[in-house]
Amino acid sequence: MNTTLIIMAAGIDSRFGEGIKQLTKMGPNGEIIMDYSIRDAKEAGFNKVIFIIRKDIFEEFEEIIGNRIKEQIDVEYVFQELDDLPKGFKVPEGRTKPWGTGQAVLCCKNVVKEPFVIINADDYYGKEAFIKLHDFLVSGEDLGRKFTMGMAGFILENTLSNNGAVTRGVSVVDENGLLNQIHETTGIEKGEDGQIKCDSEEVQKWIRPDDKVSMNMWAGYPEFLRFLSRRFQRFSSKRRRRRSKERISVAKHCGQTFKRRKSKREGVGDTGSLVWSYI
């Protein structure tokens, strides 16, 4: 079965150079973090990579990253642009940035015909996460739902940074240990007392170091893109009531189906215990 890795890289700065986190050299031969993700995905069974970028960085991106990667695996590009909106809609006054991860993934709707995994360009997930999600995709389990998706969840404590606070999607599970909600939470860090701190007063009441969090690694099928397209049209139709910086996220619109859960499987990933739930 063909499977595709979708890498969201539209947030890379328009001028490459030192200081761009997605291009920081990490390996002995100048490898960047995307090299490791693509290598792990390829070894797990993925045979194609789609980069989501902006048109204004295409030539530089291809020169610095794309030309090297396409020697290893099939590569395709899609472009996320501010004015890529449903027919009849216009960019609101004052809007300067694209519409978030939901719009980014939706850019793939005309090129993705096979099961896929979505990741960020600047996060490291570990090979085990790709293996588990690839196994999930090729299993093709029929849950009798409109679409099926999986989320890779990692132990919060293992995803914290020594260089400052992080943003994570903190998950909530039901009495059966199945995914129920995701709270996108900023300012997460461990305090001097060993307790987890965050910006959300609500989440602060119950957040724990061993909570499972999303790092924006999702597995799904083309059916989800059709669902997301309908959601984005509804999102756009309400734009007059929205702030100029509001965005549509993958996690939020996957989250609307979390209560239609079916089962759970677990594995151990490089970032800790990996939990992925069928929706």
Secondary structure in CASP SS format (residue, H / E / C, confidence):
PFRMAT SS
TARGET T0000
AUTHOR 0000-0000-0000
METHOD secondary structure of the structure
MODEL  1
M C 1.00
N C 1.00
T C 1.00
T E 1.00
L E 1.00
I E 1.00
I E 1.00
M E 1.00
A C 1.00
A C 1.00
G C 1.00
I C 1.00
D C 1.00
S C 1.00
R C 1.00
F C 1.00
G C 1.00
E C 1.00
G C 1.00
I C 1.00
K H 1.00
Q H 1.00
L H 1.00
T C 1.00
K C 1.00
M C 1.00
G C 1.00
P C 1.00
N C 1.00
G C 1.00
E C 1.00
I C 1.00
I H 1.00
M H 1.00
D H 1.00
Y H 1.00
S H 1.00
I H 1.00
R H 1.00
D H 1.00
A H 1.00
K H 1.00
E H 1.00
A H 1.00
G C 1.00
F C 1.00
N C 1.00
K E 1.00
V E 1.00
I E 1.00
F E 1.00
I E 1.00
I E 1.00
R C 1.00
K H 1.00
D H 1.00
I H 1.00
F H 1.00
E H 1.00
E H 1.00
F H 1.00
E H 1.00
E H 1.00
I H 1.00
I H 1.00
G H 1.00
N H 1.00
R H 1.00
I H 1.00
K C 1.00
E C 1.00
Q C 1.00
I C 1.00
D E 1.00
V E 1.00
E E 1.00
Y E 1.00
V E 1.00
F E 1.00
Q C 1.00
E C 1.00
L C 1.00
D C 1.00
D C 1.00
L C 1.00
P C 1.00
K C 1.00
G C 1.00
F C 1.00
K C 1.00
V C 1.00
P C 1.00
E C 1.00
G C 1.00
R C 1.00
T C 1.00
K C 1.00
P C 1.00
W C 1.00
G C 1.00
T H 1.00
G H 1.00
Q H 1.00
A H 1.00
V H 1.00
L H 1.00
C C 1.00
C C 1.00
K C 1.00
N C 1.00
V C 1.00
V C 1.00
K C 1.00
E C 1.00
P C 1.00
F E 1.00
V E 1.00
I E 1.00
I E 1.00
N E 1.00
A C 1.00
D C 1.00
D C 1.00
Y C 1.00
Y C 1.00
G C 1.00
K H 1.00
E H 1.00
A H 1.00
F H 1.00
I H 1.00
K H 1.00
L H 1.00
H H 1.00
D H 1.00
F H 1.00
L H 1.00
V H 1.00
S H 1.00
G C 1.00
E C 1.00
D C 1.00
L C 1.00
G C 1.00
R C 1.00
K C 1.00
F C 1.00
T C 1.00
M C 1.00
G E 1.00
M E 1.00
A E 1.00
G E 1.00
F E 1.00
I E 1.00
L H 1.00
E H 1.00
N H 1.00
T H 1.00
L C 1.00
S E 1.00
N C 1.00
N C 1.00
G E 1.00
A C 1.00
V E 1.00
T E 1.00
R E 1.00
G E 1.00
V E 1.00
S E 1.00
V E 1.00
V E 1.00
D C 1.00
E C 1.00
N C 1.00
G C 1.00
L C 1.00
L E 1.00
N E 1.00
Q E 1.00
I E 1.00
H E 1.00
E E 1.00
T E 1.00
T E 1.00
G E 1.00
I E 1.00
E E 1.00
K E 1.00
G C 1.00
E C 1.00
D C 1.00
G C 1.00
Q C 1.00
I E 1.00
K E 1.00
C C 1.00
D C 1.00
S C 1.00
E H 1.00
E H 1.00
V H 1.00
Q H 1.00
K C 1.00
W C 1.00
I C 1.00
R C 1.00
P C 1.00
D C 1.00
D C 1.00
K E 1.00
V E 1.00
S E 1.00
M E 1.00
N E 1.00
M E 1.00
W E 1.00
A E 1.00
G E 1.00
Y C 1.00
P H 1.00
E H 1.00
F H 1.00
L H 1.00
R H 1.00
F H 1.00
L H 1.00
S H 1.00
R H 1.00
R H 1.00
F H 1.00
Q H 1.00
R H 1.00
F H 1.00
S H 1.00
S H 1.00
K C 1.00
R H 1.00
R H 1.00
R H 1.00
R C 1.00
R C 1.00
S C 1.00
K C 1.00
E C 1.00
R C 1.00
I C 1.00
S C 1.00
V H 1.00
A H 1.00
K H 1.00
H H 1.00
C H 1.00
G H 1.00
Q C 1.00
T C 1.00
F C 1.00
K C 1.00
R C 1.00
R C 1.00
K C 1.00
S C 1.00
K E 1.00
R E 1.00
E E 1.00
G E 1.00
V E 1.00
G E 1.00
D C 1.00
T C 1.00
G E 1.00
S E 1.00
L E 1.00
V E 1.00
W E 1.00
S E 1.00
Y C 1.00
I C 1.00
END
